[in-house]
Amino acid sequence: MTASRASLDLLYSDTEEELRSAVRALLADHCAPATVLARAESGRPHDPALWRTLASGIGAAGLLVPEKLGGAGASHREAAVVLEELGRAVAPVPYLTGCVLAAEILLGCDTPEAADLLRALAAGRQVCVPALPLTQAPGAPLPRPLRDTGGGALSGTVTSVADAAAADVLLVLADTGLHAVPAAATRLTAAVPLDLTRPLATVTLDGAPGTRLADPATARAAVAGALLSGAGLLASEQLGLAEWCLTETVAHVRGRHQFNRPVGSFQALKHRLARLWLDVASARAAARAAADALATASPDAPLTVAVAQAYCSGVAVRAAEECVQLHGGIGMTWEHPAHLYLKRAKADSLALGTTGHHLGLVADFAELPAPA
């Protein structure tokens, strides 16, 4: 066992639990399942009021931003706690894209222009979103950069950009480096996503003005680092989702009676739920390990993240499927929120790399040869 693995801390600190309580209370007041469903049906899932309170009121937007830039100077562990709660509520807010991916990219640029954007992001004044496909995975080749036609005027198209509709600024990877482009200077074409709470769009730039933040080499390194962090913290969102599904399903089978006894007392359902509990407990360990490895800049972070994504992705989908099935007929209705969790779990299983991609990374990092 290496020293970095021996020092992994999977427990939650008092500060992290206090942050969890604050975020959970906010979401209980402003992000009830019926509210999320109504916003998803409206075609405008993002809740600006909820976002302002989460970002600036609680200060969650600046957790990964250093204090000298107006942030909280916290770590990936605290951001992971926020994502657990957002996953538990399938909250329609651009946290993963804006406060994890975009923040990590800007931190990797290390320029005055990037620092200004980080200050605005940490204060909740602006939402920055990377113009990258949601399916872009760490360790995979980055998409072909857009063209800089001269003077920072960018042209090209990026598909499947998550939360672009909520963005004030898009971070665009071009052949001359990373550029910050006002969202108003682009054309967004909404896609029809599986997960209505995390909308996707095709972003088209036709001579859009951009402010250069970093040279090509620095930009690509910053994006690669951000994708690693994003994949690691996505595991915490998947953990929160799975925990909600397990908790609600257990509560339902305890209260639902058949043949004058709770259906949860049937041995077959006990076995299924016990297996799901073990899966969720293991997912918690994997997600916490990834968050801690990222927070401590462990050399094992790429392996730990790949393990967390490969495992938590499947657990979230299984938990959501069990939630729908064990709720019986009501679980199949539009009015019950179970379908929101199933759709988020399915969409998350493709976001930032599929299970197969991350299993391949695990094999590479562990030097496990493929079958001949």
Secondary structure in CASP SS format (residue, H / E / C, confidence):
PFRMAT SS
TARGET T0000
AUTHOR 0000-0000-0000
METHOD secondary structure of the structure
MODEL  1
M C 1.00
T C 1.00
A H 1.00
S H 1.00
R H 1.00
A H 1.00
S C 1.00
L C 1.00
D C 1.00
L C 1.00
L C 1.00
Y C 1.00
S C 1.00
D H 1.00
T H 1.00
E H 1.00
E H 1.00
E H 1.00
L H 1.00
R H 1.00
S H 1.00
A H 1.00
V H 1.00
R H 1.00
A H 1.00
L H 1.00
L H 1.00
A H 1.00
D H 1.00
H H 1.00
C C 1.00
A C 1.00
P H 1.00
A H 1.00
T H 1.00
V H 1.00
L H 1.00
A H 1.00
R H 1.00
A H 1.00
E H 1.00
S H 1.00
G C 1.00
R C 1.00
P C 1.00
H C 1.00
D C 1.00
P H 1.00
A H 1.00
L H 1.00
W H 1.00
R H 1.00
T H 1.00
L H 1.00
A H 1.00
S H 1.00
G H 1.00
I C 1.00
G C 1.00
A H 1.00
A H 1.00
G H 1.00
L C 1.00
L C 1.00
V C 1.00
P C 1.00
E H 1.00
K H 1.00
L H 1.00
G C 1.00
G C 1.00
A C 1.00
G C 1.00
A C 1.00
S C 1.00
H H 1.00
R H 1.00
E H 1.00
A H 1.00
A H 1.00
V H 1.00
V H 1.00
L H 1.00
E H 1.00
E H 1.00
L H 1.00
G H 1.00
R H 1.00
A C 1.00
V C 1.00
A C 1.00
P C 1.00
V C 1.00
P C 1.00
Y H 1.00
L H 1.00
T H 1.00
G H 1.00
C H 1.00
V H 1.00
L H 1.00
A H 1.00
A H 1.00
E H 1.00
I H 1.00
L H 1.00
L H 1.00
G H 1.00
C H 1.00
D C 1.00
T C 1.00
P H 1.00
E H 1.00
A H 1.00
A H 1.00
D H 1.00
L H 1.00
L H 1.00
R H 1.00
A H 1.00
L H 1.00
A H 1.00
A C 1.00
G C 1.00
R C 1.00
Q C 1.00
V C 1.00
C E 1.00
V E 1.00
P E 1.00
A C 1.00
L C 1.00
P E 1.00
L C 1.00
T C 1.00
Q C 1.00
A C 1.00
P C 1.00
G C 1.00
A C 1.00
P C 1.00
L C 1.00
P C 1.00
R C 1.00
P C 1.00
L E 1.00
R E 1.00
D E 1.00
T C 1.00
G C 1.00
G C 1.00
G C 1.00
A E 1.00
L E 1.00
S E 1.00
G E 1.00
T E 1.00
V E 1.00
T E 1.00
S E 1.00
V E 1.00
A E 1.00
D C 1.00
A H 1.00
A H 1.00
A H 1.00
A C 1.00
D C 1.00
V E 1.00
L E 1.00
L E 1.00
V E 1.00
L E 1.00
A E 1.00
D C 1.00
T C 1.00
G E 1.00
L E 1.00
H E 1.00
A E 1.00
V E 1.00
P E 1.00
A H 1.00
A H 1.00
A H 1.00
T C 1.00
R E 1.00
L E 1.00
T E 1.00
A E 1.00
A C 1.00
V C 1.00
P C 1.00
L C 1.00
D C 1.00
L C 1.00
T C 1.00
R C 1.00
P C 1.00
L E 1.00
A E 1.00
T E 1.00
V E 1.00
T E 1.00
L E 1.00
D E 1.00
G E 1.00
A E 1.00
P E 1.00
G C 1.00
T E 1.00
R E 1.00
L E 1.00
A E 1.00
D C 1.00
P H 1.00
A H 1.00
T H 1.00
A H 1.00
R H 1.00
A H 1.00
A H 1.00
V H 1.00
A H 1.00
G H 1.00
A H 1.00
L H 1.00
L H 1.00
S H 1.00
G H 1.00
A H 1.00
G H 1.00
L H 1.00
L H 1.00
A H 1.00
S H 1.00
E H 1.00
Q H 1.00
L H 1.00
G H 1.00
L H 1.00
A H 1.00
E H 1.00
W H 1.00
C H 1.00
L H 1.00
T H 1.00
E H 1.00
T H 1.00
V H 1.00
A H 1.00
H H 1.00
V H 1.00
R H 1.00
G H 1.00
R C 1.00
H E 1.00
Q E 1.00
F C 1.00
N C 1.00
R E 1.00
P E 1.00
V H 1.00
G H 1.00
S H 1.00
F C 1.00
Q H 1.00
A H 1.00
L H 1.00
K H 1.00
H H 1.00
R H 1.00
L H 1.00
A H 1.00
R H 1.00
L H 1.00
W H 1.00
L H 1.00
D H 1.00
V H 1.00
A H 1.00
S H 1.00
A H 1.00
R H 1.00
A H 1.00
A H 1.00
A H 1.00
R H 1.00
A H 1.00
A H 1.00
A H 1.00
D H 1.00
A H 1.00
L H 1.00
A H 1.00
T C 1.00
A C 1.00
S C 1.00
P C 1.00
D C 1.00
A H 1.00
P H 1.00
L H 1.00
T H 1.00
V H 1.00
A H 1.00
V H 1.00
A H 1.00
Q H 1.00
A H 1.00
Y H 1.00
C H 1.00
S H 1.00
G H 1.00
V H 1.00
A H 1.00
V H 1.00
R H 1.00
A H 1.00
A H 1.00
E H 1.00
E H 1.00
C H 1.00
V H 1.00
Q H 1.00
L H 1.00
H C 1.00
G H 1.00
G H 1.00
I H 1.00
G H 1.00
M H 1.00
T C 1.00
W C 1.00
E C 1.00
H C 1.00
P C 1.00
A H 1.00
H H 1.00
L H 1.00
Y H 1.00
L H 1.00
K H 1.00
R H 1.00
A H 1.00
K H 1.00
A H 1.00
D H 1.00
S C 1.00
L C 1.00
A C 1.00
L C 1.00
G C 1.00
T C 1.00
T H 1.00
G H 1.00
H H 1.00
H H 1.00
L H 1.00
G H 1.00
L H 1.00
V H 1.00
A H 1.00
D H 1.00
F H 1.00
A C 1.00
E C 1.00
L C 1.00
P C 1.00
A C 1.00
P C 1.00
A C 1.00
END
